[in-house]
C-alpha cells in the first residue's frame, strides 16, 4: 500500500480505464487506485477486476448500483481513503484529459507545503487542447463568475484534477456537498479556502478525450451557475473554523 490514492469515477470507460491503470502503475511515485464504478453496461467493472487480480495491493474498486453522479463518487472515495489512512487523495478523470504524469507534480506541490494542489487549465493563460471554442469560453468564464461571486482566489474553479492532504478531508464537511458536477468541484475548493487551507494551482495541459463519450451536459453547467449563488448565500450564515 502506498501513501497516495487516486480516485477515478467510471461509467462506460472500458476504452480508457485499462490504459490508465497501466500508466499509473509505472509512475516513479507509487500511487494506489480506487475505481468508483457506476454499473457500466460496457464491461468496465469486469476489466477493472482483472487489474485488481494483477495488482491486488494497489487496485481497488467500489461498485455501485447505478449512475449516481461524480460528486457522490468522490465522496465515497474520500471516505475510503480516510478509513485506509492515505496521506494524499487525488481526483482524476478516467478519459486521459488529465495527464497521469501530472499526478507526480500535484503530489510534489502538497509535499512542499500545499494542503490542496489543483491541476489548473487557466493559471498560465488557457492550456486546453481539442475543446471547441464554445466549451473553452464556457469553462473559462464560469471560473471568472465564481471568482466574482465568491472572492475565491482560484483561477480554475471548476478543475477536477486535484490532490488533497488527508487533514483537509478530515476537517471540511465534504459529505454535506450535494452537487454533482462542476458545482461539486467549486464547493470543495470553496470549503478548503474558507477553512483556511493553502491552495496551490499547478499548471497543466488539459487534453479532451479521444476515446469514449463525454458526460458533460447543460444540467451540470446550470447546476454550477445557480449552485454558486446558493453556496455563497448559505455561506453568509455559516461559521467556518480555520485549521489550527
N, C-alpha and C positions, 0 to 999 in steps of 0.2 A: 504494500500500500504506500502510495506517495503522499505528499502533503497537499497536493493540488487536485481539485476535482473539476472537470469540465462537464457542464450540464448542457445537454443537447436535446431539445424537444424535436420529435419527429412525427410527421404524418405524410405517408406516401413519399418516403425519401430513399427507396431501395437503390436508386441510381447513384446516390451520393454517400450514404452512411458508411458503407464498407470502405470506400476510398478515403473517407475522412478518418476513420479509425486507423487504417493502415498508416496514414501520415502522422497522426498524433502519437502513435506508439513508437515512432522513430525519432521524435524530437530529442534534443540534447538534454532538456529538462524533463523529468518524468511527470506525466500527468495521467491520472485515472480518468475514466469517462463514465458518466451516468446518462443513459439514454432514457428520456421520458417519452414513451411510445403510446400514441393515442389510437390504437386499434386500426392501424393502416391496413386497407384491403390488398395492398400490393406486395405483401410479404416482408415488409421492413423488419418486423419483430423476429421472424424466423432467421433472417440474415444476422441480426444482432446476436441472437443466441449462439450462432456458430462462432462468432468472435469471442463471446463470453467463455466458450469452451477453450478457445485458443489462448486467451489471456484471462484466466479465471480470477486473478487478483487485481485486475486493472479495468475490466469492462463490466459494467453493471446495467441493469435495465429495470425500470418500473413500467409495467404495462397497465394502461387504464382502459376503461370500457368504452370510451368514445372520444370524440374530438372535443376536448374540454377547454382548449384555449392556451395561448402562450403564457399568460400570467400565472395561471394555476399550475402549469408545468414547472415553471421556475420556482414557485413556492414549494412544491413538492421536492424539488431538487435541493433547495436551500435547507429544508428540514432534514433531509437525508445527510447532507454534508455536515451539518452541525452535529447530528447524532453520531456520526462517524469521525468527528474530531479533525476534519480537514482544516488546514491553516488558511487556504485560499480556495474560493469557489468562483468559477468562471461561467458567464453566459456566452453561448456561441450558437450560431445557426448551423444547420446541417448541410447547407447547399453550396459551401465554399465561397459565399460572398464575404466571409471572414477568413482571412489567410491564416491557416494553422500556425505558421511560423511566428505570427504576431502574438501568440499566447506567451511566448518567451519574453517579449517586450512588455506586455501587461504585467506579467509576473515580476519582472525586474523593477517596474515602477512601484509596485507595492513593497517589494523587498527593500527599496530605497527610501521608503517613508510614506508613500501614499496609502490611504485607507481604501480608496476606490480608484481603480485605473479604468479609464474609458477609452476605447478604441474610437477615435474621432475622425469623421469624414470632413470636418469643416474648420479644424483648428488652424490649418495652413491652406486657406482657400477652400476649394471644393475638389476632393480627391475621390471621385466616383467614376467608375468605368461601366459602360454598357447600359446605363439607365436612360430612358427617354427624357428629353429636356423637361417635360411637364412634371415628371416624378422628381427630378432633381430640384426643381423650383418649389414643388410642394413640400418636400422634406426640408429644404433649406429655410424657407420662410416659416415653416412650422416651428423650427427651433428658435428663430428670431421672435416669433409670437410668444413662445414660452418664456424667453428672457424678459420680454416686455411685461408680461403679466406677473411673473413670479420674482423677478430680480435675480434669479439664479445665474451665477457666472459660469455657465457651461455652453460651449459653442455648438455641441452636438447633443441636444437634449433628448432626442429620440433614439440615440445609439443603442444597439442591442448586443454589443461585444464588450464585455466588462469583466473585471476581476474585483472581487470583494474580499477583504480580510474577514476572518471569522468573527472578530469582535464587532464589526459593523452589523452583521446579520444577527448577532446575539443581542444587539442593542435596539435597532429600529423595529417597529411593529409590522414587519413585511407581510405577515399573514392577514392583515387588515386591508391590504391593497386588493381591490376588486376589479380593477381594469384588466383588459385582455392584451392589447397590442401596444402601439406607440404610447398610449396613456400609462400603461404599466411601467414602461421604461422611464417615462418622465417622472412619475410619482416616486419611484425608487430612488432616483437621483435627488429629487426634492427632499425626501426624508433624510437621506445621507447628509445633505447640505445643512438642513435645519438642525440636525443633531450634532453638528459641529465637526463632522469628519472631513478629512482632507481629500478632495477630489482632484485627480490629475488626468488631463487629456493627453493621450498618446496618439500621434498622427498615424493613420493607416490609409491604405488604398482599398476602397470598397469595390468589389467586383460583383456585378449582378450574376445570378445563377445562370449556368449554361445547360444544366440538366434538371428535369423535373419542372413542377409548376409552382409559381409564386402563390403565397397565401394572403397577399395584400388585398384589401377591399376598402371601399368607401366607408363602410361601417367603422372600420378600425381608425380611419382618418377622422371621421366625425367624432368618435369617442375621444380622440386626443384633443380636438378643438374645444369641445364643450367640457370635457373632463378636467382640463387645466383650469377653467373658470371655477368649477365646483371645488377642485382641490384647493385653489387659492382662497376661496371664500371660507371653506371649513378651517383652513389654517389660521384664520384670524381669531378663531375661538379655541384654539388648542395651545397647550403648553408643551414645549419641547425641552428636554433635559439634555444639553450637550454632554458629550463624553467627558469623563474626568481626565 
